[in-house]
C-alpha cells in the first residue's frame, strides 16, 4: 500500500508536466501510482493535466492534485480522473525493501509496453530497481513521436520513479518516528519544568542573602557571582523553552535518539511527609515574604509514614507551591495543612487566596501545555506543572483534587488536596 503523494511530490510532477508541455507540445499528462490487492490493480491519480490547447503559460492550465483515491483500471485510454470505481483503502506503514529479481510478469503485458509511434498516447512505467510504482501517460494530438522525444519522456519517467521512492520512504520514516519524537518532547518538557523550580529557589535565596550582606562584607562578591550565574541559567532555560516550543522544520533531523524515553521508576518507601516537605519551605517563605504573602503552616501530630517517593513528592509539592506563590497577590495568604484522611490515607492541603481558576479552565487542568486564560496574562508558565504532578501522584497510588473558588462562596482562592497512601505494616522497616 502506498502513502498519498506529498505536496513535494505533486510539485515535482507539476514541474515535469510544464517541461513536457512547453518543449514537446504535450496535450495530456498524467501520473498514476499503482496498488495491487490480490489480482486487482488500482491506480492512484497524482496529477492530471486534462486535454486542452497547449500553451506556454502553464500556470493558467487546470492542473489538479487529486485527493488519495483508488481508480479501477480498465484500458490505457481509461486512465482518466474518472470517479468511477473510487474507494478509500486503508494505508498501513508501507514496506519498501530493496527490490530484487526479475520484473513482475505484468511488465510483459501490452499495457506496460510503449505504444507505436503512430499512437497519440505513450505510456511509460515508473520503475525503481525492478519495483513497479506506477505509470506516466502522455498524449499529443496527431502522435508522430520522435525517438529523441521518447528518450526525454523516459528520463521524465525515471525522475518521477526516483522521486516516488524518496517520497514514500520519507513519509514512512516520518510516521514511524512521530511517536518517538512526541515522547522525546514530553521528556524534555518535564525535565525543563522540574529544573525551573530549584533554580527559582536558588535565585530567591541568593537575593535574600544579598539583602543581608552589606557592601563591606567579603562574602558579598561571592553571592553576587552566584546571582549572576543564576540569571544566566534563567536565560538559558528561556532559550531552551523557546526552542522546545518552536515547530521543527519538516526536514530537520532530531538528534536526541540517545535520550531514554522510559519514565524513571519511583522508589516508593515509608517516608515522613512533613520531613520531606519541610526543606522546601525555606525558599517558599523567602519568596512569600518578598511579595508580602503570609505563609501559614499547620502540621497534624503523629501522622504515620506515607508510602511515597521523597524526590517525586518534592517535585509535586514544589510545583503546587510555585503556583500558589505566582497567583497569590500582594498581601495574600498561603495555608499548608496536613491531616489524616482515613485509616489508609493522609493528605496535604494547600490553599491560597489568589483570584481562583475559571470554571472553564478547571475542566482542562492536567492537560499538558494548557494554561487557559492565564496564557493571556503576564505571569510566566508552561502549563506542565499540574500535568506532571498528577502523573507522579498517580504512580504513587494517590490522588490530586483541585477546588476553586475556595471557600465555594468566596469568589476567589484555590484549594489543592494531595492524598497519599499510608505505609502499611508490611512496608515499615523492622526494628
C-alpha positions in Angstrom: 0.0 0.0 0.0 1.3 3.5 -0.9 1.1 6.6 1.1 -0.8 9.6 -0.6 1.6 11.7 -2.6 3.1 14.5 -0.6 2.8 18.1 -1.8 6.5 18.0 -2.6 6.0 15.0 -5.0 3.0 16.7 -6.6 5.2 19.8 -7.1 7.8 17.5 -8.9 5.1 16.1 -11.1 3.8 19.6 -11.9 7.3 20.8 -12.9 7.8 17.8 -15.2 4.4 18.5 -16.8 5.4 22.1 -17.5 8.6 20.9 -19.0 6.9 18.4 -21.4 4.1 20.7 -22.4 6.4 23.6 -23.1 9.0 21.6 -25.1 7.1 18.7 -26.6 3.7 20.1 -27.2 2.0 17.6 -24.9 -1.8 17.9 -24.8 -2.4 15.5 -21.9 -0.1 14.5 -19.0 -1.0 12.1 -16.1 1.0 10.5 -13.3 -0.6 7.4 -11.6 0.7 5.3 -8.8 -0.3 1.6 -8.7 -1.5 -0.6 -5.9 -2.2 -4.3 -6.1 -4.7 -6.2 -3.9 -4.8 -9.9 -4.9 -5.5 -10.0 -8.6 -6.9 -6.5 -8.7 -4.8 -3.4 -9.6 -5.8 0.1 -8.7 -4.5 3.4 -9.8 -4.0 6.5 -7.7 -4.0 9.6 -9.9 -1.4 12.0 -8.5 -1.6 14.8 -11.1 -3.6 15.1 -14.2 -3.4 17.7 -16.9 -6.6 17.2 -19.0 -6.8 17.6 -22.7 -6.5 21.3 -23.6 -4.8 23.5 -26.1 -1.1 23.5 -25.3 0.2 26.9 -24.1 3.5 28.2 -22.9 1.8 29.7 -19.8 1.0 26.5 -17.8 0.1 28.4 -14.6 -3.3 29.1 -16.2 -4.0 25.5 -17.1 -6.3 23.4 -14.9 -3.7 21.2 -13.2 -5.2 19.3 -10.3 -3.6 17.4 -7.4 -6.2 14.8 -6.8 -7.0 13.5 -3.2 -6.0 10.0 -2.3 -8.3 7.6 -4.1 -8.3 4.3 -5.9 -9.4 4.2 -9.6 -10.1 0.9 -11.2 -8.1 0.3 -14.3 -9.8 -0.9 -17.5 -7.7 0.1 -20.6 -4.9 2.6 -21.1 -7.3 5.1 -22.5 -9.3 4.7 -19.3 -6.6 6.3 -17.3 -8.5 9.5 -16.5 -9.7 11.3 -13.4 -12.9 9.5 -13.5 -14.8 9.0 -10.2 -15.9 5.5 -11.4 -14.8 2.7 -9.0 -13.4 5.1 -6.3 -12.7 3.7 -2.9 -10.7 4.7 0.1 -8.3 1.9 1.0 -6.6 1.8 4.4 -2.9 2.8 4.4 -0.6 0.9 6.9 3.1 1.7 7.0 4.5 0.6 3.7 7.4 -1.7 3.4 10.0 -0.7 0.8 12.9 -3.2 0.9 15.4 -3.1 -1.9 13.8 -4.9 -4.8 15.5 -7.9 -6.3 14.8 -10.5 -9.0 13.2 -10.1 -12.4 10.5 -7.5 -13.1 6.9 -8.8 -12.4 5.2 -10.6 -15.2 2.8 -7.6 -15.6 5.7 -5.7 -17.2 5.5 -8.2 -20.0 1.9 -7.2 -20.9 0.9 -4.8 -23.6 -0.1 -2.3 -21.0 3.4 -1.7 -19.8 4.9 -1.5 -23.3 5.0 1.7 -25.2 2.5 2.2 -27.9 3.7 2.6 -31.5 4.9 6.0 -32.7 1.7 6.4 -34.7 -0.4 6.4 -31.5 -1.3 9.6 -29.8 -0.6 8.0 -26.4 2.7 6.9 -24.9 2.8 5.0 -21.5 6.0 4.8 -19.6 6.2 2.6 -16.5 7.6 4.2 -13.3 10.1 1.5 -12.1 12.8 1.7 -9.5 15.1 -1.3 -9.0 12.5 -3.6 -10.7 9.8 -2.4 -8.4 6.8 -1.1 -10.4 5.4 2.1 -8.9 3.0 3.5 -11.5 2.9 5.0 -15.0 3.4 8.2 -16.8 0.7 8.7 -19.5 1.2 11.4 -22.1 -0.8 12.3 -25.2 -0.1 14.6 -28.2 -2.7 15.2 -30.9 -1.5 13.5 -34.0 1.1 11.4 -32.3 4.2 11.3 -34.6 6.6 10.8 -31.8 10.3 11.1 -32.5 13.0 8.9 -30.9 14.6 11.8 -29.0 11.2 12.8 -27.6 10.7 9.3 -26.3 14.1 9.4 -24.7 13.2 12.7 -23.0 10.0 11.3 -21.7 11.7 8.2 -20.4 14.1 10.5 -18.4 11.0 12.2 -17.0 9.5 8.8 -16.0 12.8 7.8 -14.3 12.9 11.1 -12.4 9.3 10.6 -11.2 10.1 7.0 -10.2 13.1 8.0 -8.1 11.0 10.9 -6.6 8.2 8.5 -5.7 10.5 6.1 -3.8 12.1 9.0 -1.9 8.7 10.4 -1.1 7.3 7.1 0.1 10.3 6.4 2.3 10.3 9.9 3.7 6.6 9.6 4.7 7.2 6.1 6.2 10.1 7.3 8.3 8.2 10.4 9.4 5.3 8.4 10.5 7.4 5.8 12.3 9.4 8.5 14.1 6.3 10.6 15.1 5.5 8.8 18.4 9.2 8.7 19.4 9.6 12.4 18.7 6.5 13.2 20.7 7.8 11.2 23.7 11.1 12.9 23.5 9.5 16.3 23.6 7.4 15.3 26.6 10.5 14.1 28.5 12.4 17.3 27.7 9.5 19.4 28.7 9.2 17.5 32.1 13.0 17.9 32.8 12.9 21.6 31.9 9.9 22.3 34.1 11.4 20.4 37.0 14.7 22.3 36.6 12.8 25.6 36.9 11.7 25.1 40.5 15.1 24.6 42.2 16.5 27.4 40.0 13.8 29.7 41.2 14.6 28.7 44.8 18.3 29.4 44.4 17.6 32.8 42.9 15.2 33.7 45.8 17.7 32.6 48.4 20.5 34.4 46.7 18.5 37.6 46.6 17.8 37.2 50.3 21.5 36.8 51.1 22.3 39.9 49.1 19.9 41.9 51.2 21.5 40.7 54.4 25.1 41.1 53.3 26.3 44.7 53.3 28.9 46.0 50.8 31.9 45.7 53.1 31.2 42.1 53.8 33.9 40.0 51.9 31.3 37.3 51.1 29.1 39.7 49.1 31.0 39.4 45.8 30.7 35.6 46.0 26.9 35.9 46.5 26.8 38.4 43.6 28.5 35.9 41.4 26.0 33.2 42.3 23.2 35.7 41.5 24.7 36.4 38.1 25.2 32.8 37.3 21.6 32.1 38.3 20.4 34.9 35.9 22.5 33.2 33.2 20.9 29.9 33.8 17.5 31.5 33.7 18.3 33.0 30.3 19.4 29.6 29.0 16.2 28.0 30.3 14.1 30.5 28.5 16.1 29.8 25.3 15.6 26.1 25.8 11.9 26.6 26.3 11.5 28.7 23.2 13.4 26.1 21.1 11.3 23.3 22.5 8.0 25.0 21.7 9.1 26.1 18.2 7.7 23.9 15.4 10.7 22.0 13.9 11.5 22.3 10.3 9.9 19.4 8.5 13.3 18.3 7.1 15.4 19.0 10.2 16.6 15.8 11.9 16.2 15.5 15.6 19.4 14.3 17.3 18.0 13.0 20.6 18.0 9.4 19.8 20.2 8.6 22.7 17.6 10.0 25.2 16.0 7.5 27.4 12.2 7.7 26.9 11.1 5.4 29.7 10.0 7.2 32.8 12.2 6.5 35.8 10.7 4.0 38.2 9.6 5.6 41.5 11.3 4.5 44.7 8.3 4.1 47.0 9.2 3.7 50.6 7.8 4.7 54.1 8.6 8.4 54.4 7.7 11.2 56.8 5.5 13.5 54.9 6.3 16.7 56.9 10.0 15.9 57.0 10.0 15.7 53.2 8.2 18.9 52.7 10.0 21.0 55.3 13.2 21.7 53.2 11.0 23.3 50.6 9.5 25.9 52.9 12.7 27.9 53.5 12.7 29.1 49.9 8.9 29.4 49.8 8.9 31.6 52.9 11.6 33.9 51.5 9.6 34.2 48.2 6.4 34.8 50.1 8.0 37.5 52.3 9.3 39.3 49.2 5.7 39.6 47.9 4.3 40.3 51.4 2.4 37.0 51.4 1.8 35.3 54.7 2.7 31.6 54.8 0.7 29.6 57.5 1.6 26.0 58.3 -0.4 23.5 60.4 1.1 20.0 60.8 -1.1 17.2 62.1 0.5 15.4 65.1 1.7 11.8 64.8 1.0 11.1 61.2 2.0 7.6 60.1 4.7 7.3 57.4 3.4 7.7 53.8 4.3 5.2 51.1 5.9 7.7 48.7 9.0 8.6 46.6 10.5 11.6 48.5 12.1 13.1 45.4 8.9 12.8 43.4 6.9 14.3 46.3 9.2 17.3 46.5 8.7 17.8 42.8 4.9 17.7 43.2 4.7 20.0 46.2 7.3 22.3 44.6 5.0 22.7 41.6 1.9 23.3 43.7 3.7 25.9 45.9 5.1 27.6 42.9 1.6 28.1 41.5 0.3 29.3 44.9 3.1 31.9 45.1 2.7 33.0 41.5 -1.1 33.6 41.6 -1.4 34.9 45.2 -1.5 38.7 45.1 0.4 41.2 47.3 -0.7 40.8 51.0 -2.4 37.4 50.4 -2.1 34.2 52.3 -1.0 30.6 51.6 -2.0 27.9 54.0 -0.4 24.4 54.3 -2.1 21.7 56.4 -1.5 18.0 56.8 -4.2 15.7 58.1 -5.2 12.0 58.3 -7.9 11.5 55.8 -8.7 7.9 56.6 -7.0 4.9 58.2 -5.2 4.2 55.0 -4.7 7.8 53.6 -3.2 11.0 54.6 -3.3 14.4 52.9 -1.6 17.7 52.3 -3.9 20.7 51.7 -2.6 23.8 50.0 -4.9 26.8 50.0 -4.2 30.2 48.5 -6.2 33.5 48.4 -5.4 34.2 44.7 -8.0 35.1 42.1 -9.1 31.4 41.6 -9.4 29.3 38.5 -12.2 30.0 35.9 -14.7 27.1 35.7 -13.9 26.5 32.0 -10.2 26.1 32.9 -10.8 23.7 35.7 -12.1 21.1 33.2 -8.7 21.1 31.4 -6.3 21.2 34.4 -3.8 18.4 33.9 -3.7 18.6 30.1 -0.1 19.1 29.0 0.6 22.7 27.9 -2.9 24.0 28.8 -2.9 27.4 30.6 -6.4 28.7 29.8 -6.9 32.4 30.5 -3.5 32.6 32.2 -1.9 32.3 28.8 -3.1 35.8 28.0 -1.6 37.3 31.2 1.8 38.3 32.3 2.6 35.5 34.7 5.0 33.1 33.1 4.3 29.4 32.9 4.4 26.3 30.7 1.1 24.5 31.6 3.1 21.5 32.6 3.1 21.7 36.5 -0.3 20.2 37.2 0.2 17.6 34.5 3.5 16.4 35.9 2.1 16.5 39.5 -0.9 14.4 38.6 1.2 11.8 36.8 3.6 11.4 39.7 0.8 11.2 42.2 -1.0 8.5 40.2 2.3 6.5 40.1 2.4 6.7 43.9 -1.2 5.5 44.2 -2.6 8.8 45.4 -4.9 11.5 44.0 -4.9 15.2 43.4 -8.1 17.2 43.8 -8.4 20.9 42.9 -11.3 23.1 44.0 -11.8 26.8 43.0 -13.1 29.1 44.3 -12.3 28.1 47.8 -14.3 28.6 50.1 -17.0 27.9 47.5 -18.9 31.1 48.1 -15.8 33.4 48.3 -15.4 34.1 44.6 -11.6 33.6 44.9 -9.0 31.2 46.2 -7.9 27.8 45.2 -7.5 24.6 47.3 -5.4 21.6 46.3 -5.7 18.4 48.2 -2.9 15.9 47.7 -4.0 12.4 49.1 -1.3 9.8 49.6 -1.4 6.2 50.8 -0.1 5.4 54.3 2.6 2.8 54.6 1.1 -0.5 55.8 2.8 -2.6 58.4 4.3 -4.7 55.7 6.2 -1.7 54.4 7.6 -0.5 57.7 11.2 -1.3 58.5 11.8 -3.9 61.2 13.3 -2.6 64.5 
